[in-house]
């Protein structure tokens, strides 16, 4: 649990950073899956 407003704000910032990182990883994964499907159909 955060002990101050600053610590809470820092935690929220870190969560946002990690959520964006997850979104980038998911997008990359989906691109790779799409390419693999395309290659398999060729």
FENLIN-V294105 format. One record per residue. RES is the residue in one letter. NEAR is the number of other C-alpha atoms within 8 Angstrom. Layout:
# FENLIN-V294105
res:RES near:NEAR
res:RES near:NEAR
This chain:
# FENLIN-V294105
res:X near:2
res:X near:7
res:X near:6
res:X near:6
res:X near:7
res:X near:6
res:X near:9
res:X near:10
res:X near:8
res:X near:8
res:X near:9
res:X near:8
res:X near:8
res:X near:8
res:X near:8
res:X near:8
res:X near:8
res:X near:8
res:X near:8
res:X near:8
res:X near:8
res:X near:8
res:X near:8
res:X near:8
res:X near:8
res:X near:8
res:X near:8
res:X near:8
res:X near:8
res:X near:8
res:X near:8
res:X near:8
res:X near:8
res:X near:8
res:X near:8
res:X near:8
res:X near:8
res:X near:8
res:X near:7
res:X near:6
res:X near:5
res:X near:4
